[in-house]
Amino acid sequence: MNRFVILSFIVFNFISCASSYNSSISKYQQDLKNEWNNPETTPLKEDEKEKFKGITFFPVNNDFAVKANFTKIENGKTIPFPTSAQKIKHYREYGKVNFELNEKPFELTLYQSDPPIEGYENSLFLPFTDDTNGVTTYGGGRYIDLEIKDIKNKSVTVDFNKAYNPYCAYSKYYNCPIPPANNYLETEINAGVSYSE
């Protein structure tokens, strides 16, 4: 096999993988839009539907799907999270993820609901804030959902293209945990769900 054939094969595979990834993110975004727009599945109450502007997204950017090193936190502390409704929800520290973005190192903490919610025992919660909050994204931060099975060989992909807003970005009827200060990213995460008043 000559160099040209090998190079063509590599380029084809790269384009194919990128196309597959973009399709999967597009499906994720459309599913989220459908959830909010469908009267049977929307989290909105009747008095909020008329003012709802819809879910918007930044363009899909592969650079924001980062491979992170994962470190388990043994005997993680249970942390009281203040919420948008001025209440408290409890989450247990599960692990740390370390990665580079925009040539800068970052660390975020993954959490689990404490006590675990029935049916979601393997779910991990990644709340975060960044420099877009209150400008092009919701001021109260965004979330990413992961599962324990996503962690393989002490690494996990943190895909900010799947970052979404808490329900309270669009509704006054929900009780949403506020991301902790340690999960602030000193950079702009121009990926995932965007937001404007």
C-alpha positions in Angstrom: 0.0 0.0 0.0 1.6 3.3 -1.1 1.7 6.5 0.9 -1.1 8.1 -1.1 -3.5 5.2 -0.4 -2.5 5.2 3.3 -3.0 9.0 3.6 -6.3 8.8 1.8 -7.5 6.1 4.1 -6.5 8.1 7.2 -8.3 11.2 5.9 -11.4 9.2 5.0 -11.5 7.7 8.5 -11.0 11.1 10.1 -13.8 12.7 8.1 -16.1 9.7 8.8 -15.5 9.9 12.5 -16.0 13.6 12.6 -19.2 13.3 10.6 -20.5 10.5 12.9 -19.7 12.7 16.0 -21.4 15.7 14.6 -24.5 13.6 13.8 -24.6 12.3 17.3 -24.4 15.8 18.8 -27.0 17.0 16.4 -29.3 14.2 17.5 -28.7 15.1 21.1 -29.6 18.7 20.5 -32.7 17.9 18.5 -33.9 15.5 21.3 -33.4 18.2 23.9 -35.4 20.7 21.7 -38.1 18.1 21.2 -38.3 17.5 25.0 -39.0 21.2 25.7 -41.2 21.8 22.7 -43.5 18.7 23.1 -46.5 19.6 25.3 -46.4 16.1 26.8 -42.7 16.2 27.9 -41.9 19.8 28.4 -40.8 20.8 32.0 -42.6 24.1 31.5 -45.8 24.9 33.3 -48.8 26.2 31.3 -48.2 29.8 32.3 -44.7 29.7 31.0 -45.1 28.1 27.6 -46.1 31.3 25.7 -43.0 33.2 26.8 -40.6 30.3 26.1 -38.1 31.3 23.3 -36.8 27.8 22.7 -33.5 26.0 23.2 -30.5 27.4 21.4 -26.9 26.0 20.9 -23.4 27.1 20.1 -22.1 25.5 16.9 -20.7 22.0 17.5 -17.0 22.2 18.2 -14.9 19.0 18.5 -12.3 20.9 20.5 -14.7 21.0 23.4 -15.0 17.2 23.6 -12.0 16.8 25.9 -10.3 13.6 27.1 -9.8 14.0 30.8 -7.8 12.0 33.4 -10.0 10.7 36.1 -9.1 10.3 39.8 -11.5 8.6 42.2 -12.1 10.4 45.5 -12.2 7.7 48.1 -14.6 8.3 50.9 -15.8 11.6 49.2 -17.4 14.2 51.4 -21.1 14.9 51.1 -21.5 18.6 50.1 -24.5 20.8 50.7 -25.4 22.6 47.4 -27.4 25.8 47.7 -30.2 25.8 45.1 -32.1 28.4 43.0 -35.0 28.0 45.4 -32.8 28.8 48.4 -32.9 25.3 49.6 -30.2 22.6 50.0 -29.5 19.5 48.0 -26.7 17.0 48.9 -24.1 15.6 46.6 -21.2 13.3 47.4 -17.8 13.9 45.8 -17.1 11.1 43.4 -13.9 12.0 41.5 -11.7 14.6 39.8 -11.2 15.2 36.1 -8.2 17.0 34.8 -7.8 18.2 31.3 -6.5 20.9 29.0 -8.6 23.4 27.1 -7.4 26.4 25.2 -3.9 25.3 26.2 -4.7 25.8 29.9 -5.0 23.1 32.6 -8.3 22.7 34.4 -9.9 20.5 37.1 -13.5 19.7 37.8 -15.2 17.6 40.5 -17.8 15.0 39.6 -20.6 14.4 42.1 -23.3 11.8 42.9 -26.7 12.5 44.5 -26.7 11.7 48.2 -28.7 9.6 48.9 -28.7 8.1 45.3 -31.9 8.6 43.4 -33.6 5.3 42.6 -32.8 4.3 39.0 -29.9 6.8 38.8 -27.4 5.0 41.0 -24.7 5.1 38.3 -25.3 8.7 37.2 -22.6 11.3 37.7 -23.3 15.1 38.0 -20.9 17.7 36.6 -22.1 21.2 37.3 -19.8 24.1 36.2 -19.6 27.8 35.5 -17.3 29.7 33.1 -16.7 33.1 31.6 -19.8 33.0 29.3 -22.2 32.9 32.2 -24.6 35.8 32.2 -23.4 36.9 28.7 -24.1 34.1 26.2 -25.0 31.3 28.6 -27.3 31.1 31.7 -25.9 33.1 34.6 -26.4 30.2 37.1 -24.1 27.8 35.2 -24.7 24.6 33.3 -24.6 20.9 33.8 -23.2 17.8 32.0 -24.5 14.3 32.7 -22.1 11.3 32.8 -22.3 7.7 34.0 -19.8 5.6 35.8 -19.5 3.3 32.8 -18.1 6.3 30.8 -14.9 6.1 32.9 -12.5 3.8 31.2 -8.8 3.2 32.1 -8.8 6.2 34.5 -10.0 8.6 31.7 -13.3 10.0 30.6 -14.5 12.3 27.8 -16.0 15.5 29.1 -18.1 16.8 26.2 -19.1 20.4 26.6 -21.2 20.2 23.4 -23.6 18.4 25.7 -23.7 21.0 28.4 -27.2 22.0 29.2 -29.1 24.5 31.3 -30.9 23.6 34.5 -34.7 23.7 34.4 -34.7 26.9 36.4 -33.1 28.8 33.5 -36.6 28.7 31.9 -38.9 28.0 34.8 -39.5 29.4 38.3 -41.0 26.2 39.5 -37.8 24.2 39.9 -35.2 23.8 42.6 -31.8 23.7 40.8 -28.4 23.1 42.5 -25.9 26.0 42.0 -22.5 24.9 40.8 -19.8 25.1 43.5 -17.0 27.6 43.3 -14.4 24.9 42.8 -16.1 24.0 39.4 -15.5 27.4 37.9 -13.6 27.4 34.6 -11.6 30.5 34.0 -12.2 30.4 30.2 -15.1 30.7 27.8 -16.9 27.5 27.1 -18.6 28.4 23.8 -20.2 25.0 23.4 -23.5 23.3 24.3 -26.7 25.2 25.2 -26.5 29.0 24.9 -28.9 31.4 26.5 -30.2 35.0 26.4 -32.9 36.7 28.4 
